[in-house]
Amino acid sequence: FMLHIMTCLEFPFPNAAPPSIAVNHRATMFHLIFPCIIYPVFVLLFVVIPFFSIFQRRERARKSKLPTWKELGEARELLKKGGTANRLQALADAADVIFIGSGMGSLSCAAILAKAGLKVIVLEQHDVVGGATHSFEDGGYEFDVGVHYIGGRLHSPSSLVRRLFSYVSDGQLEFTKVNDTYDVAYNTATGDSIGMTDSGRETYARIIRHFAEDKGVEGVAEAMERYRRFERLGVRAGTIFFLFKMLPPTLTRLLYPLVEGRWLKYGARPSSEVLSDECGMNGDDLGGLAGAMTYCYGDYGVQPSLAPWFLHTLVSTHYRGGAFFPTGGSSSFAKTLAAVIVRNGGHVFVRAPVSKIMVAKGRACGVVARGVDMRAKVAVVSGAGFRNTFGCADGDAIGRVPLVSPEEGGVKIREMLQGKSTHISSAVTGASAGAVMEQPKDKVGASVAMVYLFVGLDRSDEELNIKAQNIWALKDWNHNAAMKAYLKMDLPSDGSRLPSLKDFPCLFLASSSAKDGDWKRRHPNKAAMEVLAPIRPEWFAPWAGTKLGNRGDSYKQFKNKWRDLLLKALYEHYPQTEGRVAFTDIGTPLSNDFYLASIKGEVYALENSAKRFLSSDALVALHPETPLPGLYMTGQDTATVGVVSALFSGLFTACRISYTSFFKVVIGLFID
């Protein structure tokens, strides 16, 4: 190739005779450009493609011999292996990377690093692996806690999300596509409903038809055209946001000023402001069109007036191509990823709470778990969330010791996000008694808390005609006013009064059994449903500090009232379930605090408000590579909300720890 180029350029070879004819420059340029095209194509066709094909066949042959999520069964050795002090002591100096928590971010990052040859140890404080993706069984039923549906065109072989799931699970994860109309937005005030389909074009056509034709509202089509334009701009801003997470923090700081103007206009700007100023959808104008476009604000946990535009657009476009559910239930995530970790020489332990991140000479060097000092040769990765790692100013957090002590850099990192006006009480920092300071609110606080109703039915979904879709029961189309009024409600501290169904800004109702393609094999002639309602965690404050199972009769009575209220909502939307309920259970913010180590029952860790994304300091504070050397973060706090976001946060963290893992992932995505 080089000889050909040198010949075309008439490179003076040694002892070469001078040219005897005039040079045809056009022919020379042709002979110069032609090989630049032909030779790379030749290499691609006869070297690169055959090379990848061979590796692809070998990889598929290897994966075909591995146990699937179904063959793993309950996987007790994978999901419930206890981290006793003796087991941890035996591995005190064996790890390259130690993970705190076993959510999707930690498991995906650990699987990627384990496949890159690093020795990883995952430490989970709960008695089962999975974080918010775990499931539990009770009363003969199986319930999924935090996974309700996933997008990302998982049915398409070209889907990056599908390929990454395949890489971290060794191809053993499977997904079931839910109903084409995966969401139904129901306006309780008017009784109107709009079905959201796997086709964005069809969904928009339904919305336009509902408001323009059925309601006779003018200007809907024009507003929707403007919405589509700004939706594309919001998605592009979201892409830039995720690219920043892969870059070193220093480079993120250097590049941020170049995109700050565009980012603040199309990325971090509040959704309601974009809808009003740019799309002409202002509050109740156009029949409440803005409310229909933001019906799924519960997916990111804040009303449109607080949510950044890029986050809304990423969530609303996430289900283009359909919604999916993990076959075998949400525990399939933990089963398959933990199997990859163990298969590559790693360890996953439950009942192994981490009490401290050790710092030596200004670098994170290990953790203390069950009183055992465990050293990490390469890195410590916290999947416990920003608030647990660096502390928070909430009064509820008094007594909760952050994993990184203030003296070792915790306060400095925290102030990058929260500002210097907030602080942690001495009860948290360990100062002397009597020196507790006033507790201001954090700039970016906890995300929404919820009450969960888990329902077991004595008939199958087919018998009861329950579809594999979700219902968003909305108070009306004005989500900002509905949520504001709801959060101002001041209920009696004795739990004697609850909100009415008309007070709820939104309710989420769904059947996990209808979405799970393997449910009928595991639980024949049964169905499982969930009802989720946002609440103020202060409503459960009278029982804060009590222990699980010993919260008293008043707590049980309070839970029973919530059960009856949410059952009423279930019967309104699924009247065929009345008389078929065989089991119920209620999950509260206190349940979340115990099982998921949250602080105020938050379900999405940090609040996903625009304030969280407004500066380079905030981006760096929530970067996978923290300002404390040797300490990394993963999970929803380093990216955004959701299972897929946590999956990619694991990838970003792994790439910052090991460039080898990044190249292995790239190759793995191509040969999958």
N, C-alpha and C positions, 0 to 999 in steps of 0.2 A: 504493500500500500504506500509506504513512504518512498520507495524507489519510483513508483508511478508518479507521485506528486513531484518529486525532485526532477523527473524527466520532463514533466509538463512545464515546470518553471525554468527549464534549461539550466539546472544546477551544474556548475563546472566540475564534472568528474575528473579525477586524475588522468592525465595522458589522453584526454578526450580531444578529438579533432574539432575545430570550430565548425559551426553549422554552415552548410553550403547553400541553403535556400533561405528565403525570407520567412520570418515567423508569421503565421496566421494567428493573430491574437484571439479571434473569436473561437477558432478550433482549439486553441490552447486552453481557454476558459472552459470550454465544454469538457475537455479531457481532464481538467482540474476538478470540476464540480461533479462530473459523472461518478468517479470512484468514491467520492465523499458520500454519495447516496448508496451505490451498489455494495460497497464493502460492509458498511454497518448492517444493511439488510441481509447480506450473506451470513454475517456473524450471528445475527438475530435468528435467522431461519435454521441454520445448521449447527449452531453451537449453543446459544442461550436457551432456545425453546426445547431442544432435546435434553439439555442439562436439567432444566426445571421439570420436564416431563418424567425423567428418571426419578428425581427426588420426590415428585408428586406421587408416583406409583409406590415408592418405598414408604412414604409417609402414610398413605392411605392403607397400605398393607399392615403397617405398624398399628394404626388406630383401630383397624378392624379386629385386632386381637385383644383390645382393651375392654374392660367391663363397662357397659353403658350405665346410665343413671338407673335403669330398671334392674340391671343385674347387681348393682351396688346395694339394693334393698334399703334397709334402715341405716346401713353404714355406721353402726354404732362405734366401731373402732376409728372411723374417720371423724364423725361429728361429735362424739361424746367421750373422747379420751381425756381423762382428768389430768390436770397439771399439778400433780402432787409436788411437795417440796423436794422429795428425793429425785423425782424425774427431772425437775428443773435444775437441781444441783448437778446432776450427771451431765447436763448440757450447758453448764454455766459459761464455758469458754468455747463452745462448738459452733456458734452462729456467726455468719457474716452479716446478716440483716435480721433484726428482731422487729416484729410487727405487734402493735398494740391494737387489739380489736380485730374482728373477723368479718367485717362487712364486705360488700362487693369490692370496694376500693382496695382493702387490704388483701383479700383473696386473689384478685386479679393481678395485683402488683407482685405478690408473693409467687404466684404461678409463673409469671413472666421471668422473674429473677431466678427461680429454681430451674427453669428450663435453660437459663443462660449459664448455669453451673454454680450459682451461689447457694450457700447453705442458709436456709431461712427457718425461722421459728415464729409461729403465729400464736399469740396469747390472747385468749378470750375470757372475759370475766363471767359471762353467762354459762349455763350448763349445756348449751348447744351452739354449734358453729353457724354463722350466717348473718349475724347482726339483724338488720331490719328485713333481710330476705329469708329469715328462718320461718319454719312453720311449727305448729304444735298440734298434738292430738289430745282430745278430751271427749268423753262420752261416746266414743266410737266414731268420732268425726275428726277430720283434719282441716285445719284453718291456716290460711296464709296471712301473715301479719302486715307486711309492707309492700308486697308486689300485687298489683291489680291489673296492669296491662303494660305492654312494652311496644314501642314502635321501631322504626329503623329498617323497614322493608326486609324483614327477616326471611321471607320466602324467596328472595332473589339471591342467586349465587354471587352477584356482583356487589352485594351490600357489604360495606365496610364493617358495620355493626355485627352482622352475621359472621363474617370472617374472623373478627377479633374474639367473639364468643367461642368460635370453633378453636381458635389457637389456644386460649387460656384453659379450655376444657378438654383438649385433645380430641375435639370433634364429637364429644359424647353428649353435649347438650342438644335437646330437641325442643321445638316450639310448635304450638298449635295456634292456627289463625282463628280469631274469634269472628263473630258475626260481621258482615260487611258494614252494617250500621253499628259501629262499636260504641258510640256514645249517643245518648238522647238527652238534650237540654230541655228540661220541663220548667215552664214558668208557672209557679204555684198560684200567683195572683190572677192570671188570666186563663190558666188551663191549657195554654198553647204548648206545643212541643215541636222540636226540630231534631231530626236524626242526622248525625254526622257520619259520613261514609268514608271508606278508604280512598275515594277519589276526591281530591281537592276541588276539581272542577264541578263535580256533582254536588258537593257540599255547599259551595258558593251559590250554585244555581238554586238549591233548596232554600237557602237563606234569602236570596233575592225574591224568589217566588213567594215566600211567606210574608215578607214585609211589603213588597211592591204590589203583588197581585191580591193576596188574601187580605192584607190590612190597608191597601190603597195608599201606601206612603210614597211620596214622590222623592226623587233624587237618590234612591237606594243604589241603582246600578252605578252611577257616577262615584258615589262614596266608596263602593266596593272596588272600583278600579283604582282609586287612590290608595285604598287599604292594601291591595295586592302589591302596588309599587313599594310602599314602605315596609311591607312584610319582607320582600326580597332584600331591601336594604338592612333590615334588622337581622336577617339570617347571615348576611355577609359580615355584619359587625360581630355576631356571635362566633363566626369562624375565626376572626382576628383574635377574639378573646381566648379561644382555645389554643391558637398558635402561640400566644404569649405564655401559656402554661408550659409549653414544651421548651421554651427558650430559657437560658440562664437568667436569674433575676436581674443581674447587672444589665444585660442586653434589653430586658423588658423595660427597665427604667430609661435607657437611652432611646428606645424606639417609641415609647409612649407619647412624648410630646409631638411626634410626627402625625399621630392619628387621634390625638386628644379631641380636637374639634369635631371630627366625624363621629368619634366614639360617644361623646356627650350628646350629640344630636340624634344618632340612629341606634345607639347601644344602650347607654345607661339612663336615657331619658324616661321618665315615668310613662307607662302605657297610656293612661287616660289623657295625658298631655298630647301625645302623638295622635291619638284617635280624634281628639277635639280640634287641635290646631292644624293638622296636616290632612286628616281624612274627612273632616266635617261630621264626625260622629260625636256629638257632644251630649253626654248624659242621656236624658230621655228623648232627645231629638231623634228624628227618623224612626219613631216608634220604639226606641230602645235598641237600635241596631248594634251600638257599641257593646251592650250587654250580651247579645247573642254571639258576637265575635270573641268575647272573653269569658264564655260560659265555664271554661275549665280552669278558672283561676285557682281553684282548689288544688290543682296539680302542682302549683308552685307555692301555695300557702299564703299569699298576700293578695289583697284586692288590687284592681288595675291602677288605682291612684298611687300605689307604692311600688308596683312591679316594674322592673326595667323592661324597655321595649324588646331588646334582643332576646330576653328570656321568654317573654310571651310568644314571640315568633318561632323560637326554637321548639317550644312545647306544642304550639298549634300546628306546626308542619311536621312534627315528629311522627305522626300517625298517617302521613300520606303513604299509601300502599298498604294500609291496614294495621290493626292492632293484634298483638300476639300474647300468648301466655306460656310459661315454661311447662312442657309436658312432664307430668309427674309431680307438679306443684313447685312452689318456690324453693323448697329444700333441694331441688335438683341442682341449683347453683352451687350451694355449699358442698354437696356430695361430689360433683364432678371436679370442681376446682381444688378441693382438699385432696382428692385422689391424685391429681397432677402434682401437687406439692409433695405429698408423701412419696410418690413414685420417683421423684427426682431428688430424694434424700432429705427432704424437709420434715418439719414436725408441726402439728396443729394441736393445741391443748385448750381445753375448756376449764372453767373454774380456776383460772390462773390470773387473777386481777393484778394489774400493774399499779403500784403505789407511787412510783417516782421514776423519772428519767434521770439517769446519772450523767453528770457533766464533769469532765476533767480537762484542765488546761484550755477552757473555752470551747470544748467540743463535746457533743453528746457521744457517750461511749458505751451505753448500756441501759438496763432497767433494773428495778427492784420488783420482783414478783414473788409473793408469798414469803417475803423475807430473804429471798435468794438474790444475790448480786449476779446478774447475767450480762456478760460482755458481748458487744457487737463489734466485729472487726471492721465493718464497712459503714453501716448506718443503722439508725433507729428510725422506724416509720410509725408515726402516730395516725391511726385510723379512728381515734376516739373523738375527733372534732376539735375545733379551735377553742371552744369554751372550756372543755375538759383539759386541754393541753396547756393553755396559757392563762386560764382563769377568766372570771367574769365579775361584773360589779353587782349583779342581781342580789337583792337581799336574801333570796332563797338559797343562794350559793354559799352562805356563811357556813363554815365548817367543811366545805368541799375543797380539798387541797389540790391546786393545779399540778399537773405532772412535771412541769418545768417551774422551778421555784423562781420567785421574783428576783432574787439575788443573782441568779444564773442566766438572766436575759429574758425571763418570761414577761416582765412588765414592759420592757422596751418593744418587744414584738407585738404585744397586745395593744400598745398605744399607737402603733402604726395603723391599726384598723380603727380603734375606738377613740383615738385622740387622748390628749393629756388631761382632760377635764374629769375623767373617770378614774377610779382606783378600786382596789380590792381591800376589803376590811382586814383588820389585823387578825380576826378569827381565821381568815383564809391564809394570810401570809405567815401566821405564826408569831405575831407580835405579842407583847405582854398584855395580860388581861386588863380591861378597863380603858384600852386605847382604841376601841372600835370607832371608826369614823363613819360619818353619814354615807349612806349608800345611794349614789346617783345611778341613773339608768345608763346602760351601754348605748352607744350610738347605733350599733347593729346588735340587736338583742336576739332572743330565742325565736325560732319559727313557731308556727301555730301548734297548739296542742289539740288533741282530739279524744273523743270517747268512741270506743269501738263496740259494736254489738255483733257477736258471732252467733249465728243461728244454724242449727242442724235440723234438717227436714226428713221426715220418714218416707218420702217419695223421691223418685229421681227427677231431674230437671225436665226430661222428656215427658214424663207423666204430668208434671205441673205446668208444662209449656213455658218454661223459664229460658230465655234466650241468653246466649253468650255475649252480653253487652252490659254497659253501665248506664245508670240513670243519675243525672245531676238534677236534683230537685232544688230549684232556685227560688228564693223569695219573690223576686221580680227581675227585671233586666238592669236595675240600678244597684250594682254590686257594692259600690263604694258606700252609699248611704245605708244599705242593708247591713254590711259588716260593721260600720261605725256605730250604728244603733245597737247592734247585738253586743259588741264589746263594752258598751257603756252600761249594760244591765248589771245591776247590783243585787245579787241573790242573797237571801239570808244565810248567815254562816252555819246555821244548824241543818241546812239542806232540806228545809221544809217546803221550798218552792223551786220549781224548775222552769226553764223557758217553755213556751208552747211551741207547737210545730210551726206556727206562723211566724215565730220570732227568728227561726234559723235562717241565716243568709243563704246557706246551701247545705244539702245533705247528699251523700254519695251512697248509692245502693248497687250491689252487684252480687253475682253468683260465681265464686271461684271454681266450683265444681263444673259448671256449664262450660267454662273456658278451658278446663284441663282435659286434654285428649285421652288421658289414662285414668281419669277418676273412676269410671264405671268398673274397671278391673279391680281397683283397690277397694272401692266402697260401693258395691252394687245396691241399687234401690234406695239410695240416699242422695241428699244434696246439701251443700253448705253455702250460706250467704253471709254477707257482711253489710252493716250499715255504719257509716262514719259521719260524725258530727263535730264541728269545731266547737271548742269551749275555752273559757278562761281558766287557766290552772289554779287561780286563786279560789275557785269554787270548791276545790278539794284540799285547801290549806288546813282545815281542822284536823285532817288525818296525816299531815306531813310529819315525817319522823317516826311514824309507826312502822311496824315490821309486817312483811307479807304474811297473810294468814292470821294476823293478830291485830287487825285494825278495829275490831269491835263491832257490835251489832248495828250501831248507827251508820257505819260505813256500808255494811251489807244492805241496809234499808235504802240508803242513798243510791247505791248501785241498782237495786231493784226498781227504783223509780225511773232511772234512766233506761233500764231494760224495757219497762212498760211503755215509756214514751217512744222509744225508737222502734219497738214492735208495732206500735200504732202507725208509724211512718211506713214500715214494711208492708203492712196490710193495705195501706192506701194505694201503694204503687204495684203491689203484687197480691191482690185479694185472694188468689188461689192458694196462698201459703197459710191462710188462717185455718187453724185446726190441724195443721200438719207439722207444727213445731214440736220437735222431740227433745231439743237441747238448746240452751242459751248460755252465754257467758258475756261478761262486760269487761272491757279493758279500759283503764283510766290513765290519766297522766302519771299517777303513782306507779301503775304497772310499767309504764315506759321507763320511769326513773329506775326501777329495780332491774328490769330485764335488759334494757338498752343503755343504761348508765347516762340517761339524759338528766338535765338539771331541773327543767320546768315542764317535763312531759313533751318537749318539742319533738316533732316527727321528722322535720327536715333539717335538723341541726341549726345553723345560723339562719336568721331571717333572710329571705331572698328579696330584700327591698333594694331600690336603686342606690341607697346610701352605701351599700356594700361594694359598689363597683365604680365609685366616682373619682378615684385618684390612683396614681401609680403606687403610693404607699399602701393602699388597700389591696391592690393587685399583688404586690410583693408579700404583704403579710399573709395572704392566703395562697401563696405560690407553693407548689409541691416541694421546692427546696427552700427551707426556712432560713432566716438570717443567722440562726444558730448552726454552725458547722456540724455536720454529722447527723442532724435531725431533719427528717422529711415528713411531709403530711400527705395523706391521701383521703379519698372519700368525697362526699358532697360539698364540704366546705371549701375544698380546693378547686372545684369546678362549679357545677350548678346542681339542681335538684334531679333526682331520679336514678333508676338502676343503670341506664346506659351512661349517664353522666359519671356515675361512680366507677363504672367499668373503664371509661377513658381516663379518669383521674388516676387509676392504677397504672395505666400505660404511661401517662405523663411522669408519674413518680418514678417508675422503673427506668425510664429513659434518662432522668436526671441522675439516678444512682449509677447506672451502667450503660455505656454506649453500646456494649456488646449485646445487651438485651434488646436495644432498639433495632439493631441490624438483624437480629434473629427474628424479631417480630415482623419486620418488613419482608424478609424472605418467607416467613411462615404465612403471611397474608397472601403471598403470590402463589405458593405451592399448595395451598389448602384445597 
